[in-house]
C-alpha cells in the first residue's frame, strides 16, 4: 500500500522527532488586493493538524509590501507570496490543497536535510 503525503508529513512530527524550530511562513500582501484575500482564505482553511504540525509550532508572519521599499521592489508585482525558509511556497493564486502539498514537500526536505 502506498503512503500518502499526509502520512509522510505526520511522521516528521511523530514521537521522538524534532524539527529545527517552529514552522515559519511569511505572507507578503498589500491592502486592496483580491488575490491576497483569496490566499489568506486558503491559509485559514489549511488543516495544520492534518499536516501533523503541532499546536504552537506554526508561525505566520504577515508583511505588507507597501510598508518596506525592499519588499515592494522584490514582491510588488508578484503578490501575494507565501514563503517558507526564504523560498516561495506559493505566488498569486493557490488553493488550500496546493499549499498543503507544497508545505509537506518542503517540510520533508527540511527534515532530510
CORRARA-V957429 format. One line per field, one symbol per residue. ss: DSSP state (A for helix, B for strand, O for the rest). phi: phi as a letter, one per 30 degrees, with the letter a starting at -180 (. if undefined). burial: + if it has 24 or more other C-alpha atoms within 12 Angstrom, else -. A space follows every 10 residues. Layout:
ss=???
phi=???
burial=???
//
This chain:
ss=OOOOAAAAAA AAOOOOOOOO OOBBBBBBBO OOOAAAAAAA AAAAAOOOOO OOOOOOOBBB BBBBAAAOAA AAAAAOOOOO BBBBOOBBBB BOOOOAAAAA AAAAAAAAAA AAO
phi=.dcdddddde ddcdeicbcd iddccccdba dhbedddddd ddddcdcedd diddeiccbc ccbdddcbed deddceccdd bccbhicdca bicbdedddd dddedddddd ddi
burial=-----+-+++ +++-----+- --++++++++ ----++--++ -++--+-+-+ ++++------ --+++----- ----++-+++ ++++---+++ ++++--+-++ ++++++++-- ---
//
